[in-house]
Amino acid sequence: MMDRRTVLGSVSTAILTTLAGCSRSLIGDDTDTSSEEDYTTDTDAHDTPDLTEPCSVSSTPEADYPVFPSEITEENVETFAVDFEKRFAEATIKNQPNKKFGGFDGSTGNVHEKTKSGYFIEVTVSVDYAMARGDETGTDLGSETFNSWYYINSKFASRSDRDTSGSPPNSGWKTVACA
């Protein structure tokens, strides 16, 4: 009989302790973390691009790229990344022989992850182009999709081609803009 009471007492104590913890979180607690920290990660799954001082921009196709954002917010980094990728995609198409840039067929930019020091942004830009046929009787129309990652913090922006893994890469980053 004593063993049964001991077990029931232990189970009751465990249940009450659990419920007390739940009710404490339901009514609020001053030791709670801020909402900004709730979606901030330490990027344990992948490396965060580093900046070598002084900031030096890697070679990119010549274009009129956007100005680095003066304030690093989710909206500003998304806008910068999409605008940069559009200019990059347009310049890449224009630099290919026999292709004539035709315009954009859509673009998206989404913050994938916010870290303590910056943002990882997924960007997709679709570009239309015309290509002269070899028989000189007309042109073929085509479309190309540019998928990339951007990492942006208060000091620099880096770009990397995006694969289908769904996660930012650990290598292949190129600095494309400096603060």
C-alpha positions as CSV (number, residue, x, y, z in Angstrom):
1,M,0.0,0.0,0.0
2,M,2.8,2.4,0.8
3,D,4.4,2.0,-2.7
4,R,1.1,2.9,-4.3
5,R,0.8,6.1,-2.2
6,T,4.4,7.0,-3.0
7,V,3.8,6.6,-6.7
8,L,0.5,8.5,-6.7
9,G,2.1,11.3,-4.7
10,S,5.0,11.6,-7.1
11,V,2.7,11.6,-10.1
12,S,0.5,14.2,-8.5
13,T,3.5,16.4,-7.7
14,A,4.8,16.1,-11.3
15,I,1.4,17.0,-12.7
16,L,0.9,20.0,-10.4
17,T,4.4,21.3,-11.2
18,T,3.7,21.0,-14.9
19,L,0.4,22.8,-14.6
20,A,2.0,25.5,-12.6
21,G,4.5,26.1,-15.3
22,C,1.8,26.2,-17.9
23,S,-0.3,28.7,-16.0
24,R,2.7,30.9,-15.3
25,S,3.3,31.1,-19.1
26,L,-0.4,31.8,-19.8
27,I,-0.6,34.7,-17.3
28,G,2.6,36.2,-18.4
29,D,6.0,36.5,-16.8
30,D,8.4,39.4,-16.7
31,T,11.3,37.2,-17.6
32,D,9.9,36.4,-21.1
33,T,12.2,37.2,-24.0
34,S,11.3,39.9,-26.5
35,S,9.4,39.1,-29.6
36,E,12.4,40.0,-31.8
37,E,14.5,37.3,-30.1
38,D,11.7,34.8,-30.7
39,Y,12.6,34.5,-34.4
40,T,16.3,35.2,-34.2
41,T,18.6,32.3,-34.6
42,D,22.3,31.7,-34.1
43,T,22.6,30.0,-37.6
44,D,23.8,26.7,-36.1
45,A,22.8,24.8,-39.3
46,H,24.9,26.9,-41.7
47,D,27.7,29.5,-41.7
48,T,27.1,33.2,-41.8
49,P,29.1,35.0,-44.5
50,D,32.0,37.0,-43.1
51,L,33.4,40.3,-44.2
52,T,37.1,40.7,-44.8
53,E,38.2,44.2,-43.9
54,P,38.2,46.5,-45.7
55,C,34.9,45.7,-47.5
56,S,35.6,44.8,-51.1
57,V,32.9,44.1,-53.7
58,S,33.3,41.0,-55.9
59,S,33.0,41.2,-59.6
60,T,29.5,41.3,-60.9
61,P,28.0,42.1,-64.4
62,E,28.0,45.8,-65.0
63,A,24.7,47.3,-64.1
64,D,23.0,50.2,-62.2
65,Y,22.7,48.3,-58.8
66,P,20.6,49.7,-55.9
67,V,22.2,51.6,-53.1
68,F,22.9,49.7,-49.9
69,P,20.1,50.3,-47.4
70,S,20.7,53.0,-44.9
71,E,18.6,51.2,-42.3
72,I,18.6,47.4,-41.9
73,T,15.0,46.3,-41.6
74,E,13.2,43.3,-42.9
75,E,11.4,45.3,-45.6
76,N,14.5,47.2,-46.6
77,V,16.7,44.1,-47.0
78,E,13.9,42.3,-49.0
79,T,13.6,45.3,-51.3
80,F,17.3,45.6,-51.8
81,A,17.8,41.9,-52.5
82,V,15.1,41.7,-55.1
83,D,16.2,45.0,-56.8
84,F,19.8,43.8,-56.8
85,E,18.9,40.4,-58.3
86,K,16.8,42.1,-61.0
87,R,19.8,44.3,-62.1
88,F,22.1,41.2,-61.8
89,A,19.8,39.1,-64.0
90,E,19.2,41.8,-66.6
91,A,23.0,42.4,-66.9
92,T,23.7,38.7,-67.1
93,I,21.2,38.3,-70.0
94,K,22.5,41.4,-71.8
95,N,26.1,40.0,-71.6
96,Q,25.1,36.8,-73.4
97,P,25.7,36.9,-77.2
98,N,22.5,36.7,-79.3
99,K,20.2,37.3,-76.3
100,K,18.1,40.5,-76.0
101,F,16.6,41.3,-72.6
102,G,12.8,41.4,-72.8
103,G,11.8,42.2,-69.3
104,F,10.8,40.6,-66.0
105,D,8.2,37.9,-65.7
106,G,8.0,38.0,-61.9
107,S,10.1,38.3,-58.8
108,T,9.9,37.3,-55.1
109,G,12.0,38.0,-52.1
110,N,11.4,36.5,-48.6
111,V,13.3,36.7,-45.4
112,H,14.2,33.1,-44.7
113,E,15.9,33.7,-41.4
114,K,16.8,36.6,-39.1
115,T,20.0,36.1,-37.2
116,K,21.4,38.3,-34.4
117,S,23.4,40.3,-36.9
118,G,21.5,40.1,-40.2
119,Y,19.1,38.5,-42.6
120,F,19.1,35.6,-45.0
121,I,16.8,36.3,-48.0
122,E,15.6,34.0,-50.7
123,V,15.2,35.7,-54.1
124,T,13.7,34.4,-57.4
125,V,13.7,36.6,-60.5
126,S,12.3,35.4,-63.9
127,V,13.6,37.1,-67.0
128,D,12.2,37.0,-70.5
129,Y,14.5,37.4,-73.5
130,A,14.6,37.1,-77.3
131,M,17.3,35.1,-79.1
132,A,18.0,35.4,-82.8
133,R,17.8,32.1,-84.7
134,G,20.7,30.9,-86.8
135,D,18.7,30.8,-90.0
136,E,17.9,34.6,-89.8
137,T,14.1,33.9,-90.2
138,G,13.1,35.1,-86.8
139,T,13.7,35.0,-83.1
140,D,13.0,32.5,-80.4
141,L,11.6,33.7,-77.1
142,G,12.9,32.3,-73.8
143,S,12.8,32.7,-70.1
144,E,15.4,32.2,-67.5
145,T,15.0,32.0,-63.7
146,F,17.6,33.3,-61.3
147,N,17.4,31.8,-57.8
148,S,19.7,33.2,-55.2
149,W,20.4,33.8,-51.5
150,Y,21.4,37.1,-50.0
151,Y,22.8,37.7,-46.5
152,I,22.6,41.3,-45.5
153,N,23.7,43.0,-42.2
154,S,24.6,46.5,-41.3
155,K,28.1,46.3,-42.9
156,F,27.6,44.4,-46.2
157,A,25.5,42.3,-48.5
158,S,26.6,38.9,-49.9
159,R,25.0,36.9,-52.7
160,S,25.1,33.1,-53.5
161,D,23.3,31.0,-56.2
162,R,20.5,29.1,-54.6
163,D,20.1,25.3,-55.0
164,T,17.0,23.2,-54.2
165,S,18.1,22.3,-50.6
166,G,16.0,25.1,-49.1
167,S,18.8,26.3,-46.8
168,P,21.4,29.0,-47.2
169,P,24.8,27.5,-48.3
170,N,27.9,27.3,-46.3
171,S,30.1,28.5,-49.1
172,G,30.0,30.3,-52.4
173,W,29.1,33.7,-51.0
174,K,30.3,36.8,-52.8
175,T,30.2,40.3,-51.3
176,V,28.1,42.5,-53.6
177,A,27.6,45.7,-51.6
178,C,29.2,47.5,-48.7
179,A,27.7,50.0,-46.2
